[in-house]
């Protein structure tokens, strides 16, 4: 393995590390932290919406099941009434 590419990457990293205090002073790092907090808040909201949608889907499935059961019961009762008449 050649040393020149490794030395180049190491020099680049050292140069980036030298600029790090400038990033702190300029507020770019704090902006990133705010962005992360904002992203976490949005993800939490998205999770809440997803949970509500799942609950709604279950509710609708139950209502459809109940509707079908009621229709079957009504059909049976109508047949009984027709048979008694």
Secondary structure by P-SEA (a helix, b strand, c coil): ccaaaaaaaaaaaaaaaaaaaaaaaaaaaaaaaaaaaaaaaaaaaaaaaaaaaaaaaaaaaaaaaaaaaaaaaaaaaaaaaaaac
